[in-house]
Amino acid sequence: MSLRHRGIGLGGIGLGIGAVAVALSLVACGASSDSGAASGGGTSTSAADAAKAVAKGGADFGTAAEKTAAMGTTAKPGEWPRTITHAMGTTEIKAQPKRVVVLDVGELDNVVSLGVKPVGFAPSEGSPDLPSYLKQDAGTPKNVGTINNLNLEAIAGLHPDLILGSQLRAAEQYDELSKIAPTVFSIRPGFTWKENYLLNAAALDKTDEAKAKLAEYDAKVKALGAKLGDHKPVVSMVRFMPNGVIRLYANASFIGTILKDAGVPRPANQNIPDLAAEVSAENIDQADADVIFTGVYGDPKATNKAAVQGNPLWQNLKAVKAGHAYEVPDETWYLGLGVTAAMQVVGDLERYLVK
């Protein structure tokens, strides 16, 4: 199948033309929507190895955006049925979907931004409720489990006519989901958010609307870069995770793509083609920069945030002493993974960085 070239905005990757089918499955024990991990059981060694290739630090991690960009449809606007090429193969959608189930926060952001109120939603374990920034427009989708523990019975009970998710999250359930409704999967969530958006839009026959939203984002992030001028501050991204894990988010993350689009420089240890680097509390000095933004995944009490920020090592950081360390909402900066969240992050960056 030959697919139409689909250009995306600032920060996009040159797109290949052609169908891509990637044989991936799940890896064990997920964390956040941008974590590069997912849960599942009973996967074969080869399937697990394939999943790891596109997970954090995997051999195929860096090509996920380019491969996703080559997916989509040759159908014209308004043409039904349409066939969507996606991470698990091809899926035919017979008519305009009216009852959509989304299996992650990125897909939720995507469909809501396109005027679709999903009937079902799988939140992350770290933020089990409907994200506050989408509540006004998302309607009242039913809970269908979490991103790493889907409730297939609940999904079937909603009688969806389209299911949107990702291979990294739910490849193990793909066959069962496809028996419930046409199912379209991206490769993975995270830094591929623009490409995932266009893939989801193709399934909904809303490609033009999605391109317009991305153009709006591009204009806003370019304007931010212009306002910051030639002497932009170096920005460090620190996220406190459960069990004492501290992540310094890098270029191949949702927030990393936004900072790159704005031309905001990063510390050397975050200017890498990976999701994140991890540091111990004893090495928190490696998080220093002109400005530090901190996020927390889930319950702050399940992390070592309080202990780290109460330590002299944190208090002596250049950004902290200058009053340039700010806590930002995890649900948009890390979990949002869609254009609506990206626009809010750009607005936050302008508020904090433009003087």
C-alpha positions as CSV (number, residue, x, y, z in Angstrom):
1,M,0.0,0.0,0.0
2,S,1.3,3.4,-0.9
3,L,0.5,6.1,1.6
4,R,0.2,9.9,1.1
5,H,3.1,11.9,2.5
6,R,1.9,13.7,5.6
7,G,4.0,16.7,6.6
8,I,4.0,17.7,10.3
9,G,5.2,20.9,11.9
10,L,8.3,22.2,13.6
11,G,10.4,19.4,15.1
12,G,9.0,16.7,12.8
13,I,11.0,14.0,11.1
14,G,11.3,13.5,7.4
15,L,8.6,11.1,6.5
16,G,8.9,7.9,4.5
17,I,6.1,6.7,2.2
18,G,5.0,3.1,2.7
19,A,3.3,0.7,5.0
20,V,5.2,-0.2,8.2
21,A,4.4,-3.3,10.3
22,V,6.5,-3.7,13.4
23,A,6.4,-7.0,15.3
24,L,6.5,-5.7,18.9
25,S,4.9,-6.7,22.1
26,L,5.0,-5.7,25.8
27,V,7.8,-5.4,28.3
28,A,7.1,-5.8,32.0
29,C,6.2,-3.3,34.6
30,G,5.2,0.1,33.4
31,A,5.4,3.5,35.0
32,S,4.2,6.7,33.3
33,S,2.7,7.5,30.0
34,D,6.1,8.7,28.8
35,S,8.1,6.1,30.5
36,G,9.0,3.7,27.7
37,A,7.8,0.8,29.7
38,A,4.6,-1.2,29.8
39,S,3.2,-4.2,31.7
40,G,2.1,-7.6,30.6
41,G,2.7,-11.2,31.2
42,G,3.3,-14.4,29.2
43,T,5.1,-12.7,26.3
44,S,7.5,-14.9,24.3
45,T,11.2,-14.2,24.5
46,S,11.2,-12.9,20.9
47,A,8.1,-10.7,21.5
48,A,9.7,-9.3,24.7
49,D,12.9,-8.6,22.8
50,A,11.1,-6.8,20.1
51,A,9.2,-4.7,22.6
52,K,12.5,-3.8,24.3
53,A,13.9,-2.6,21.0
54,V,11.4,0.3,20.9
55,A,11.3,0.9,24.7
56,K,13.6,3.3,26.6
57,G,17.1,2.9,25.2
58,G,16.2,0.1,22.8
59,A,17.8,-0.3,19.4
60,D,14.7,0.8,17.5
61,F,13.6,3.5,20.0
62,G,15.0,6.4,18.0
63,T,13.2,5.4,14.7
64,A,9.7,5.1,16.3
65,A,8.6,8.6,15.1
66,E,9.7,8.1,11.6
67,K,8.0,4.7,11.3
68,T,4.8,6.0,12.8
69,A,4.9,8.9,10.3
70,A,4.8,6.4,7.5
71,M,1.5,5.0,8.7
72,G,-2.0,6.2,8.0
73,T,-4.4,5.9,5.1
74,T,-4.7,6.6,1.4
75,A,-8.5,7.4,1.9
76,K,-9.7,10.8,0.8
77,P,-11.5,13.0,3.3
78,G,-15.0,11.6,3.8
79,E,-14.2,8.3,2.2
80,W,-15.5,5.2,4.0
81,P,-14.6,2.5,4.5
82,R,-11.0,3.3,5.0
83,T,-8.0,1.1,5.7
84,I,-5.5,2.3,8.3
85,T,-1.9,1.0,8.3
86,H,-0.6,1.1,11.8
87,A,1.9,-0.6,14.2
88,M,0.0,-4.0,14.2
89,G,-0.8,-4.2,10.5
90,T,-3.9,-2.9,8.8
91,T,-7.4,-2.2,10.0
92,E,-10.5,-1.4,8.0
93,I,-12.9,1.1,9.5
94,K,-16.3,0.9,7.8
95,A,-17.9,4.2,8.8
96,Q,-17.2,7.4,10.8
97,P,-16.5,6.3,14.3
98,K,-19.0,7.5,16.9
99,R,-18.0,5.4,20.0
100,V,-14.3,5.7,20.6
101,V,-12.3,4.0,23.4
102,V,-8.8,5.4,24.1
103,L,-6.2,3.4,26.0
104,D,-3.8,6.1,27.1
105,V,-3.7,9.8,28.0
106,G,-2.1,10.7,24.6
107,E,-5.0,9.2,22.7
108,L,-7.4,10.9,25.0
109,D,-5.8,14.3,24.4
110,N,-5.8,13.6,20.6
111,V,-9.4,12.7,20.2
112,V,-10.7,15.5,22.5
113,S,-8.7,18.1,20.6
114,L,-10.5,16.9,17.5
115,G,-14.0,17.4,19.0
116,V,-14.5,13.7,19.9
117,K,-15.9,12.7,23.4
118,P,-14.6,9.2,23.9
119,V,-16.9,6.6,25.6
120,G,-14.1,4.9,27.4
121,F,-10.7,5.9,28.8
122,A,-7.7,4.0,30.4
123,P,-5.8,6.4,32.7
124,S,-2.3,5.9,34.0
125,E,-1.7,4.4,37.4
126,G,-0.1,7.6,38.6
127,S,-3.1,9.8,37.7
128,P,-6.2,7.7,37.8
129,D,-8.8,10.4,37.2
130,L,-9.7,12.2,34.0
131,P,-7.0,14.9,33.5
132,S,-8.3,18.2,34.7
133,Y,-7.1,20.1,31.6
134,L,-9.4,17.9,29.5
135,K,-12.5,17.7,31.7
136,Q,-14.4,20.5,30.1
137,D,-14.3,18.9,26.6
138,A,-13.9,15.2,27.2
139,G,-17.4,14.4,28.3
140,T,-17.8,11.5,30.8
141,P,-15.8,8.5,29.4
142,K,-16.1,5.3,31.4
143,N,-13.1,3.8,33.1
144,V,-11.8,0.8,31.2
145,G,-8.9,-0.1,33.6
146,T,-5.5,1.5,33.5
147,I,-2.9,1.8,30.7
148,N,-1.1,-1.2,32.1
149,N,-4.1,-3.2,33.2
150,L,-7.0,-3.0,30.7
151,N,-10.5,-4.3,31.5
152,L,-11.5,-5.9,28.3
153,E,-15.0,-6.7,29.6
154,A,-15.6,-3.1,30.3
155,I,-14.3,-2.1,26.9
156,A,-16.6,-4.6,25.2
157,G,-19.5,-3.4,27.3
158,L,-19.2,0.1,25.8
159,H,-19.8,-1.3,22.2
160,P,-17.0,0.9,20.7
161,D,-16.6,1.3,16.9
162,L,-12.9,2.3,17.2
163,I,-10.2,1.6,19.8
164,L,-7.0,3.7,19.8
165,G,-3.9,2.8,21.7
166,S,-0.2,1.8,21.3
167,Q,1.7,-1.3,20.6
168,L,4.1,-0.8,23.5
169,R,1.2,-0.6,25.9
170,A,-1.2,-3.2,24.8
171,A,0.1,-5.4,22.0
172,E,-0.6,-8.5,24.0
173,Q,-4.3,-7.6,24.0
174,Y,-4.5,-6.5,20.4
175,D,-6.2,-9.6,19.0
176,E,-8.9,-9.5,21.7
177,L,-9.4,-5.8,21.2
178,S,-9.7,-6.2,17.5
179,K,-12.5,-8.7,18.0
180,I,-14.4,-6.0,20.0
181,A,-13.9,-3.2,17.4
182,P,-11.5,-1.9,14.8
183,T,-8.3,-1.2,16.6
184,V,-5.5,1.2,15.6
185,F,-2.2,1.2,17.4
186,S,0.8,3.6,17.2
187,I,4.2,2.1,18.1
188,R,4.7,3.9,21.4
189,P,3.6,7.0,23.3
190,G,5.9,9.9,24.2
191,F,8.2,11.8,21.8
192,T,6.2,10.4,18.9
193,W,3.2,12.5,20.0
194,K,2.9,14.5,16.7
195,E,3.0,11.4,14.5
196,N,0.6,9.5,16.8
197,Y,-1.8,12.5,16.5
198,L,-1.9,12.3,12.7
199,L,-2.4,8.5,12.9
200,N,-5.3,8.9,15.2
201,A,-6.7,11.7,13.1
202,A,-6.5,9.5,10.0
203,A,-8.7,6.9,11.7
204,L,-11.2,9.6,12.6
205,D,-11.2,11.3,9.2
206,K,-9.9,14.5,10.9
207,T,-6.5,14.9,9.4
208,D,-7.0,18.5,8.2
209,E,-8.1,19.4,11.8
210,A,-5.1,17.8,13.3
211,K,-2.7,19.5,10.9
212,A,-4.3,22.8,11.8
213,K,-3.8,22.1,15.5
214,L,-0.2,21.2,14.9
215,A,0.3,24.4,12.9
216,E,-1.2,26.4,15.8
217,Y,1.3,24.7,18.2
218,D,4.2,25.4,15.8
219,A,3.3,29.1,15.6
220,K,3.1,29.3,19.4
221,V,6.3,27.5,20.1
222,K,8.2,29.5,17.5
223,A,6.9,32.7,19.0
224,L,8.2,31.5,22.4
225,G,11.6,30.9,20.9
226,A,11.6,34.4,19.4
227,K,10.6,36.0,22.7
228,L,13.5,34.2,24.5
229,G,15.9,35.6,22.0
230,D,19.5,34.5,21.4
231,H,20.4,34.0,25.1
232,K,18.0,31.4,26.2
233,P,18.4,29.9,29.7
234,V,19.6,26.3,30.0
235,V,16.6,24.2,31.3
236,S,16.8,21.1,33.3
237,M,13.8,18.7,33.6
238,V,13.6,16.7,36.9
239,R,10.9,14.2,37.7
240,F,10.5,12.4,40.9
241,M,9.4,8.8,40.4
242,P,8.3,6.1,42.9
243,N,10.9,4.1,44.8
244,G,13.5,6.9,44.9
245,V,14.0,7.1,41.1
246,I,14.9,10.5,39.8
247,R,14.8,11.1,36.1
248,L,16.4,13.9,34.1
249,Y,14.2,14.0,31.0
250,A,16.1,14.2,27.7
251,N,15.4,15.0,24.0
252,A,13.4,11.8,23.2
253,S,10.5,12.6,25.5
254,F,7.3,14.6,25.2
255,I,8.7,17.6,27.1
256,G,12.1,17.2,25.3
257,T,10.4,17.7,21.9
258,I,8.7,20.9,23.1
259,L,11.9,22.4,24.5
260,K,13.8,21.5,21.3
261,D,11.0,23.1,19.2
262,A,11.4,26.3,21.2
263,G,15.2,26.1,20.8
264,V,15.7,26.0,24.6
265,P,19.2,24.6,25.4
266,R,19.6,21.6,27.8
267,P,22.4,20.5,30.1
268,A,24.8,18.0,28.4
269,N,23.4,15.1,30.4
270,Q,19.9,15.8,29.1
271,N,20.9,16.7,25.5
272,I,20.9,13.0,24.5
273,P,18.7,11.0,22.1
274,D,17.0,9.1,24.9
275,L,13.9,9.4,27.1
276,A,15.8,10.3,30.3
277,A,18.9,9.9,32.4
278,E,18.6,8.7,36.0
279,V,20.5,10.0,39.0
280,S,20.6,9.2,42.6
281,A,19.7,11.7,45.4
282,E,23.5,11.9,46.2
283,N,24.1,13.1,42.6
284,I,21.3,15.6,42.4
285,D,23.9,18.3,41.6
286,Q,23.8,16.8,38.0
287,A,20.3,18.3,37.7
288,D,21.5,21.9,37.9
289,A,20.9,24.5,35.2
290,D,19.8,28.1,34.8
291,V,16.2,26.9,35.4
292,I,14.9,23.7,36.8
293,F,11.3,22.4,36.3
294,T,10.2,19.5,38.6
295,G,7.4,17.1,38.2
296,V,6.1,14.2,40.3
297,Y,4.7,11.0,39.1
298,G,1.8,9.9,41.2
299,D,1.7,10.3,45.0
300,P,4.6,12.6,46.1
301,K,4.9,10.6,49.3
302,A,5.8,7.5,47.3
303,T,8.9,9.4,46.0
304,N,11.9,10.9,47.7
305,K,11.0,14.4,46.5
306,A,10.7,15.9,50.1
307,A,14.0,14.4,51.2
308,V,15.9,15.5,48.1
309,Q,14.5,19.1,48.1
310,G,15.2,19.4,51.9
311,N,18.8,18.4,51.4
312,P,21.7,20.9,51.2
313,L,22.7,19.4,47.9
314,W,19.4,20.6,46.4
315,Q,19.4,23.9,48.2
316,N,22.9,24.7,46.8
317,L,21.9,24.2,43.2
318,K,22.4,27.4,41.1
319,A,18.8,27.5,39.9
320,V,17.4,26.8,43.4
321,K,19.5,29.6,45.0
322,A,18.4,32.0,42.3
323,G,14.7,31.1,42.8
324,H,14.5,29.6,39.4
325,A,13.3,26.1,40.4
326,Y,9.6,25.6,39.6
327,E,7.2,22.7,40.1
328,V,5.0,22.1,37.1
329,P,1.9,19.9,36.6
330,D,2.8,16.3,35.8
331,E,-0.5,15.7,33.9
332,T,0.4,18.2,31.2
333,W,4.2,18.3,31.2
334,Y,4.8,14.5,31.3
335,L,1.4,12.6,31.0
336,G,-0.4,14.8,28.5
337,L,1.3,13.5,25.4
338,G,-1.0,15.4,23.0
339,V,-1.3,18.8,21.3
340,T,-3.6,20.3,24.0
341,A,-1.1,19.5,26.7
342,A,1.8,20.8,24.5
343,M,0.0,24.1,24.1
344,Q,-0.4,24.4,27.9
345,V,3.3,23.6,28.4
346,V,4.3,26.3,25.9
347,G,2.2,28.7,27.8
348,D,3.8,27.7,31.1
349,L,7.2,28.1,29.6
350,E,6.5,31.6,28.5
351,R,5.2,32.5,31.9
352,Y,8.3,31.2,33.7
353,L,11.0,32.1,31.1
354,V,10.0,35.3,29.4
355,K,10.9,38.3,31.5
